[in-house]
Amino acid sequence: MRRTGARDDDRRVTASRAAIGLPIDEPALRDAARVSERIALDEAAAEAAREGYRVHGLPRLSPEGALDLEPDELVHAHRPAALLEHSSADSDSHREPGFGALWVTSRRLVHAGPSPTSVRLEDIDEMAVAVGRLLLARLRNGAGLAIETDQPRLLRVVLAAAIEVARQSER
């Protein structure tokens, strides 16, 4: 779906690139536009979720697959496909990146890849989204997680909300 005038915008970009001596690579421009659109949709979904969580609380999903829940643990989000890379604070210890399902529960972030990973929410210290599909998290012990998945901004919002709820329940 193209907005009105999009073709004129494409022509202006192409003309601008030619005017300053840059190569005209229309497939690259189309790819960049798709990435920008995907990021904008992710931002909109994250903002809607943020507002929805304030009003209605976190969603409660039924557990899927081989996820073993602790007593009274709830599932708030599920990604059927995520690539997780876990780096240790100890530079000698490193796990290979693994592809698998990802869940956000009321207590943990769980990845069911080749090296299953479970991280307690209270151990997540900081999060940031990088590029189009990457969520980076730093853990309190100095380790790090890089999660490549669809809608990383939305995932960050649900994780932040789950962390906040878990911290409030500890008080």
CORLIN-V840283 format. One record per pair of residues at least 4 apart in sequence whose ideal C-beta (glycine too) atoms are under 8 Angstrom apart, sorted by sequence separation. I is the first residue (numbers start at 0). GAP is how many residues later the second one is. D is the distance in whole Angstrom. If there is no record, write none. Layout:
BEGIN
I;GAP;D
I;GAP;D
END
This chain:
BEGIN
1;4;4
4;4;6
5;4;6
6;4;7
7;4;6
8;4;6
9;4;6
10;4;6
11;4;6
12;4;6
13;4;6
14;4;6
15;4;7
17;4;7
24;4;7
25;4;6
26;4;6
27;4;6
28;4;6
29;4;6
30;4;6
31;4;6
32;4;6
33;4;6
34;4;6
35;4;6
36;4;6
37;4;6
38;4;6
39;4;6
40;4;6
41;4;6
42;4;6
43;4;6
44;4;6
45;4;6
46;4;7
47;4;6
48;4;6
49;4;7
50;4;7
51;4;6
52;4;6
62;4;5
68;4;4
87;4;8
104;4;8
111;4;6
112;4;7
118;4;6
129;4;5
137;4;8
138;4;4
147;4;8
150;4;6
151;4;6
152;4;7
153;4;7
154;4;6
155;4;6
156;4;6
157;4;6
158;4;6
159;4;6
160;4;6
161;4;6
162;4;6
163;4;6
164;4;6
165;4;7
166;4;7
1;5;7
16;5;4
52;5;6
68;5;8
87;5;4
102;5;8
103;5;6
104;5;6
110;5;7
118;5;7
128;5;7
129;5;8
137;5;8
138;5;7
146;5;7
16;6;7
17;6;6
62;6;6
68;6;7
87;6;6
102;6;7
109;6;8
110;6;4
128;6;6
129;6;6
137;6;5
138;6;7
148;6;6
16;7;5
86;7;6
87;7;8
101;7;7
102;7;5
109;7;7
110;7;8
127;7;8
128;7;7
136;7;7
66;8;7
86;8;8
101;8;7
102;8;8
108;8;8
109;8;5
126;8;6
127;8;5
135;8;7
136;8;4
146;8;7
85;9;5
101;9;5
102;9;8
108;9;7
109;9;8
126;9;7
135;9;7
13;10;5
84;10;7
100;10;7
101;10;8
107;10;5
108;10;5
126;10;5
134;10;8
135;10;6
136;10;7
63;11;8
99;11;6
100;11;5
107;11;6
125;11;7
126;11;8
134;11;8
135;11;8
13;12;7
62;12;5
84;12;4
99;12;4
107;12;6
108;12;7
124;12;8
125;12;4
133;12;6
134;12;5
61;13;7
83;13;7
84;13;8
97;13;7
99;13;3
106;13;6
107;13;6
123;13;5
124;13;5
133;13;7
134;13;8
59;14;5
60;14;4
63;14;6
82;14;6
83;14;6
98;14;6
99;14;7
106;14;6
123;14;8
124;14;6
133;14;5
134;14;7
13;15;7
59;15;7
60;15;7
82;15;7
97;15;3
98;15;8
105;15;8
108;15;7
123;15;6
124;15;5
132;15;5
9;16;8
12;16;6
57;16;8
59;16;7
60;16;7
82;16;5
83;16;7
97;16;4
99;16;8
122;16;5
123;16;8
132;16;7
58;17;6
60;17;6
81;17;7
97;17;5
122;17;5
132;17;7
134;17;4
57;18;5
58;18;7
80;18;7
81;18;7
83;18;7
95;18;7
118;18;8
121;18;8
122;18;7
133;18;6
9;19;7
80;19;8
81;19;7
95;19;7
97;19;8
132;19;6
80;20;7
81;20;4
94;20;5
118;20;7
131;20;8
134;20;6
79;21;5
134;21;6
78;22;7
94;22;8
136;22;8
77;23;7
78;23;4
128;23;5
77;24;7
78;24;8
128;24;5
134;24;8
77;25;5
76;26;7
77;26;8
118;26;7
76;27;4
83;27;4
128;27;6
74;28;6
75;28;5
108;28;8
116;28;8
127;28;8
74;29;8
75;29;6
81;29;6
83;29;6
85;29;8
126;29;5
74;30;5
75;30;7
82;30;8
73;31;6
74;31;8
85;31;6
72;32;5
73;32;4
126;32;6
72;33;5
83;33;6
126;33;7
66;34;8
71;34;8
72;34;5
72;35;8
123;35;7
64;36;6
66;36;6
68;36;7
108;36;8
110;36;8
63;37;8
69;37;6
120;38;8
123;39;6
62;40;8
120;41;6
121;41;7
120;42;5
66;43;6
121;44;6
66;45;7
101;45;7
120;45;5
121;45;7
65;46;6
64;47;7
101;47;6
57;48;8
121;48;7
96;49;8
108;50;7
103;51;7
88;52;6
88;53;3
101;53;8
88;54;5
103;54;5
87;55;5
103;55;6
86;56;6
105;56;6
85;57;7
86;57;5
104;57;7
85;58;8
86;58;8
103;58;5
85;59;6
86;59;8
105;59;7
106;59;6
84;60;7
105;60;6
83;61;6
84;61;4
83;62;7
84;62;8
83;63;5
82;64;7
83;64;8
81;65;6
82;65;4
81;66;7
82;66;7
81;67;4
80;68;7
80;69;8
78;70;5
78;71;7
78;76;7
76;78;7
76;81;4
75;82;6
76;82;8
75;85;8
76;85;8
75;86;5
38;93;6
37;94;6
34;97;5
58;99;8
57;100;7
57;103;6
52;104;7
57;104;6
45;105;8
48;105;6
52;105;8
44;106;6
45;107;4
49;107;5
57;107;6
41;108;8
44;108;7
45;108;5
48;108;5
52;108;5
56;108;8
41;109;5
44;109;5
48;109;7
41;110;7
42;110;6
45;110;7
41;111;4
45;111;5
49;111;8
41;112;6
48;112;8
38;114;8
END
